[in-house]
């Protein structure tokens, strides 16, 4: 894991701010021929999984935010992956730590689609899809070449409301919503789209490595007042935001996956505050396992 992306969803002041756990970070040469022909590069990717509940933008769940950069060419590539195939609206802009990217036309980066599904209309209201492998809450979409069942709209994102069997399920308009009632069985070739994700891409020039301190850092925390965090070469400065994860238990006074502010930063150490420029946090009790500190980065989707 490399950091936490703080995402402001939607445009204007009505957005919702949430944290996205970053799940991967890698460094490496793009080519093995050596520095003359190669390019130092790295990337981070934010992916939902496990107990992570992805936020939504315009009713579409954000499944991934990715960024990679090529120092040799001084260019970067930014991607955002959102639920849905051929769905609207589409995001137009992505801002990362003050740098704004204009997003291009979306392209499907992941989906499983099948033909031969059938619709069992009211009062049954089942979608029949052999060995669908879906769970409650999973996003799905449908398309019929000859016409849709009444009550189901082509390419609209629906969610599995209940799993009737390994080959049948009901759908809802929203996660956890009521099962949709529909009439008719559709006509033509019937397509089902499972867990569809569309990616929107942008390119932009980079100067240096703006993500250096996002590297996950092994951290130790003293039981003291104030508590001191040691993370060798962390690269963080006062006012930066961080979160912690652990394989065991953090000391009392610090919670996992909770945002804190860096104060009294030195090369390898820093203290923590619950608020910007606030008082240093004290710790008590015991702790166990290995701790990791991650930076929080600002991202705006609009």
C-alpha positions as CSV (number, residue, x, y, z in Angstrom):
1,X,0.0,0.0,0.0
2,X,1.2,3.4,-0.8
3,X,-1.0,6.1,0.7
4,X,-4.5,7.2,1.0
5,X,-6.3,9.2,-1.6
6,X,-8.7,11.7,-0.2
7,X,-11.4,12.2,-2.9
8,X,-13.9,15.0,-3.2
9,X,-16.7,13.5,-5.2
10,X,-18.9,15.6,-7.5
11,X,-18.4,19.2,-8.4
12,X,-18.9,22.4,-6.4
13,X,-19.4,22.5,-2.6
14,X,-21.9,19.6,-2.5
15,X,-19.3,16.9,-2.8
16,X,-18.5,14.3,-0.2
17,X,-14.9,13.7,1.1
18,X,-13.9,10.2,1.7
19,X,-10.6,8.2,1.9
20,X,-9.6,5.6,-0.6
21,X,-6.9,3.1,0.6
22,X,-4.1,2.8,-2.0
23,X,-3.2,-0.8,-2.5
24,X,-0.1,-0.9,-4.7
25,X,3.0,1.0,-5.4
26,X,6.0,0.0,-7.6
27,X,9.3,1.3,-8.8
28,X,11.3,0.1,-11.8
29,X,13.0,0.7,-15.0
30,X,10.7,0.6,-18.0
31,X,13.4,-1.1,-20.0
32,X,16.3,-3.4,-19.0
33,X,18.7,-1.9,-21.6
34,X,20.1,0.6,-19.1
35,X,19.6,4.2,-18.2
36,X,20.5,5.6,-21.6
37,X,17.5,3.8,-23.2
38,X,15.4,3.2,-20.1
39,X,13.2,5.4,-18.0
40,X,12.8,5.5,-14.3
41,X,9.1,5.2,-13.4
42,X,6.6,4.3,-10.8
43,X,3.0,4.3,-10.1
44,X,0.3,3.9,-7.5
45,X,-3.1,2.4,-7.8
46,X,-6.1,2.7,-5.5
47,X,-8.4,-0.4,-5.7
48,X,-11.4,-1.3,-3.7
49,X,-11.5,-4.7,-2.0
50,X,-12.2,-6.5,1.2
51,X,-14.2,-4.4,3.6
52,X,-13.5,-1.2,1.6
53,X,-16.8,0.5,0.6
54,X,-16.1,2.5,-2.5
55,X,-17.5,6.0,-2.7
56,X,-19.8,7.1,-5.6
57,X,-19.6,9.8,-8.2
58,X,-22.9,10.7,-9.9
59,X,-24.3,7.3,-8.7
60,X,-21.3,5.4,-10.1
61,X,-18.9,3.7,-7.7
62,X,-15.2,4.6,-8.0
63,X,-13.3,1.4,-8.3
64,X,-9.8,2.6,-9.0
65,X,-7.6,5.7,-9.3
66,X,-4.2,5.1,-10.9
67,X,-1.2,7.3,-11.7
68,X,2.1,6.4,-13.3
69,X,4.9,8.6,-14.4
70,X,7.9,8.4,-16.7
71,X,10.9,10.6,-15.6
72,X,12.8,10.1,-18.8
73,X,9.9,11.5,-21.0
74,X,8.6,13.8,-18.2
75,X,5.1,12.6,-18.8
76,X,2.4,11.0,-16.6
77,X,-0.7,9.0,-17.2
78,X,-3.7,9.3,-14.9
79,X,-6.7,6.9,-14.9
80,X,-9.9,6.7,-13.0
81,X,-12.0,3.6,-13.1
82,X,-15.8,3.9,-12.4
83,X,-18.6,1.4,-12.5
84,X,-20.4,1.0,-15.7
85,X,-20.1,0.3,-19.4
86,X,-21.4,2.9,-21.9
87,X,-22.9,4.7,-18.9
88,X,-23.5,8.4,-18.3
89,X,-22.6,11.0,-17.0
90,X,-18.8,10.7,-17.5
91,X,-16.3,12.5,-15.4
92,X,-14.5,15.5,-17.1
93,X,-11.7,16.4,-14.7
94,X,-9.4,14.9,-12.1
95,X,-7.3,17.0,-9.8
96,X,-4.4,15.5,-7.8
97,X,-2.7,17.7,-5.2
98,X,-3.6,20.8,-7.2
99,X,-2.7,19.5,-10.7
100,X,-5.7,19.3,-12.9
101,X,-6.1,16.7,-15.7
102,X,-8.8,16.8,-18.3
103,X,-10.2,13.3,-18.8
104,X,-10.7,11.8,-22.2
105,X,-13.4,9.5,-23.5
106,X,-13.9,6.4,-21.4
107,X,-12.8,3.0,-22.5
108,X,-13.8,-0.3,-20.9
109,X,-11.0,-1.6,-18.7
110,X,-12.8,-4.6,-17.2
111,X,-16.0,-6.4,-17.5
112,X,-17.4,-9.9,-18.0
113,X,-20.2,-10.0,-20.5
114,X,-22.3,-13.0,-21.6
115,X,-25.1,-13.6,-24.0
116,X,-28.1,-15.9,-23.6
117,X,-29.4,-14.5,-20.3
118,X,-33.2,-14.4,-20.0
119,X,-35.6,-12.3,-18.0
120,X,-38.5,-13.8,-16.0
121,X,-41.0,-10.9,-15.7
122,X,-43.4,-10.0,-12.9
123,X,-44.3,-11.6,-10.6
124,X,-41.1,-13.6,-10.7
125,X,-38.8,-10.6,-11.5
126,X,-35.7,-12.8,-11.9
127,X,-32.6,-12.4,-14.1
128,X,-31.6,-15.8,-15.3
129,X,-27.8,-16.0,-15.9
130,X,-26.1,-19.4,-15.7
131,X,-23.3,-19.6,-13.1
132,X,-23.4,-15.8,-12.6
133,X,-21.1,-15.8,-9.6
134,X,-22.5,-12.5,-8.4
135,X,-23.1,-11.4,-4.8
136,X,-25.6,-9.0,-3.3
137,X,-24.5,-5.4,-4.2
138,X,-22.6,-6.2,-7.3
139,X,-23.2,-3.9,-10.2
140,X,-24.7,-5.3,-13.5
141,X,-25.9,-3.9,-16.8
142,X,-28.1,-5.3,-19.6
143,X,-28.7,-4.7,-23.3
144,X,-31.1,-6.4,-25.7
145,X,-30.6,-5.9,-29.4
146,X,-34.3,-6.1,-30.2
147,X,-35.8,-4.2,-27.2
148,X,-35.5,-4.2,-23.4
149,X,-38.1,-5.5,-20.8
150,X,-40.3,-2.7,-19.6
151,X,-38.8,-1.4,-16.3
152,X,-35.2,-2.2,-17.2
153,X,-33.2,0.4,-19.2
154,X,-30.3,-0.6,-21.5
155,X,-26.8,0.2,-20.0
156,X,-28.2,1.5,-16.7
157,X,-26.2,0.3,-13.7
158,X,-28.3,-2.0,-11.5
159,X,-27.2,-3.8,-8.4
160,X,-27.8,-7.4,-7.3
161,X,-30.7,-7.2,-4.8
162,X,-30.8,-10.9,-3.9
163,X,-29.3,-14.1,-5.1
164,X,-32.0,-16.6,-5.9
165,X,-29.7,-19.3,-7.0
166,X,-26.4,-19.8,-8.8
167,X,-28.2,-19.1,-12.0
168,X,-30.8,-16.4,-11.0
169,X,-30.9,-13.1,-9.1
170,X,-33.0,-10.0,-8.6
171,X,-31.9,-6.5,-9.2
172,X,-32.4,-3.1,-7.5
173,X,-31.9,0.5,-8.7
174,X,-29.6,1.2,-5.7
175,X,-27.5,-0.9,-3.4
176,X,-29.8,-2.3,-0.8
177,X,-32.9,-1.1,-2.6
178,X,-36.1,-2.9,-3.3
179,X,-36.2,-5.5,-6.1
180,X,-37.3,-4.1,-9.5
181,X,-40.5,-5.3,-11.0
182,X,-40.5,-5.5,-14.8
183,X,-42.7,-6.8,-17.6
184,X,-41.8,-8.5,-20.9
185,X,-38.7,-10.6,-21.6
186,X,-36.9,-8.5,-24.1
187,X,-36.0,-9.5,-27.6
188,X,-33.0,-10.1,-29.8
189,X,-29.7,-11.0,-28.3
190,X,-29.7,-10.4,-24.6
191,X,-26.4,-9.3,-23.0
192,X,-25.4,-9.2,-19.4
193,X,-22.5,-7.1,-18.1
194,X,-20.9,-8.2,-14.8
195,X,-18.8,-5.8,-12.7
196,X,-18.3,-3.4,-15.6
197,X,-15.6,-0.7,-15.1
198,X,-14.8,2.1,-17.5
199,X,-11.5,3.9,-17.3
200,X,-11.0,7.6,-18.2
201,X,-7.5,8.7,-19.0
202,X,-5.5,11.9,-19.1
203,X,-1.9,12.8,-19.8
204,X,0.2,15.6,-18.4
205,X,3.8,16.7,-17.9
206,X,5.5,16.1,-14.6
207,X,8.4,17.9,-12.9
208,X,10.2,15.5,-10.6
209,X,8.3,13.1,-8.4
210,X,5.4,14.7,-6.6
211,X,4.5,11.3,-5.0
212,X,7.8,10.5,-3.4
213,X,6.6,10.6,0.2
214,X,3.6,8.4,-0.7
215,X,5.8,5.3,-0.4
216,X,4.6,3.1,2.5
217,X,6.9,3.4,5.4
218,X,7.5,0.9,8.2
219,X,6.9,2.9,11.4
220,X,7.6,2.6,15.1
221,X,5.6,4.6,17.7
222,X,6.8,5.4,21.2
223,X,4.5,5.1,24.2
224,X,5.1,8.7,25.4
225,X,3.8,12.2,25.7
226,X,4.1,13.2,23.0
227,X,4.4,10.1,20.9
228,X,7.2,10.0,18.4
229,X,6.8,8.2,15.1
230,X,10.0,7.0,13.5
231,X,9.8,6.2,9.7
232,X,13.2,6.3,8.0
233,X,13.4,8.9,5.2
234,X,9.7,9.5,5.4
235,X,9.9,12.8,3.3
236,X,6.9,14.2,5.1
237,X,6.7,17.9,6.2
238,X,4.6,19.7,8.9
239,X,1.0,19.8,7.9
240,X,1.0,16.7,5.8
241,X,-1.8,14.2,6.5
242,X,-1.1,10.5,7.4
243,X,-2.8,7.3,8.4
244,X,-1.6,4.1,10.0
245,X,-2.2,0.4,9.4
246,X,-0.9,-2.4,11.6
247,X,-0.6,-6.2,11.6
248,X,-1.3,-6.1,15.3
249,X,-2.5,-3.3,17.6
250,X,-1.6,0.4,17.7
251,X,-1.0,2.1,21.0
252,X,-3.9,3.8,22.7
253,X,-4.3,7.3,21.3
254,X,-3.8,6.3,17.7
255,X,-6.4,4.6,15.6
256,X,-5.9,2.7,12.4
257,X,-7.2,4.3,9.1
258,X,-7.7,7.6,10.8
259,X,-6.2,10.8,9.5
260,X,-3.6,12.7,11.6
261,X,-1.5,15.7,10.9
262,X,2.4,15.8,10.9
263,X,4.0,18.2,13.4
264,X,7.6,18.6,14.4
265,X,8.9,16.8,11.3
266,X,12.5,15.8,11.2
267,X,14.4,13.5,8.7
268,X,13.3,10.2,10.2
269,X,10.8,11.2,12.9
270,X,7.7,13.3,13.5
271,X,4.8,13.9,16.0
272,X,1.1,13.7,15.4
273,X,-1.8,16.0,15.9
274,X,-5.5,15.4,15.5
275,X,-6.0,18.8,13.9
276,X,-3.9,21.0,11.6
277,X,-1.2,22.7,13.8
278,X,-2.8,21.2,17.0
279,X,-1.4,19.7,20.1
280,X,0.8,16.7,19.9
281,X,-0.8,13.3,20.6
282,X,0.2,11.2,23.6
283,X,0.1,7.4,23.6
284,X,-0.4,4.9,26.4
285,X,-0.9,1.2,26.9
286,X,0.7,-1.5,24.8
287,X,1.2,-2.2,21.1
288,X,2.0,-5.2,18.9
289,X,2.7,-6.2,15.3
290,X,4.2,-4.1,12.5
291,X,3.0,-0.6,11.7
292,X,2.9,1.2,8.4
293,X,2.4,5.0,7.8
294,X,0.8,6.3,4.6
295,X,0.4,9.8,3.3
296,X,-3.1,11.3,2.5
297,X,-3.3,12.9,-1.0
298,X,-6.0,15.2,-2.2
299,X,-8.0,14.2,-5.3
300,X,-11.0,15.9,-6.8
301,X,-13.3,14.2,-9.4
302,X,-15.7,16.4,-11.3
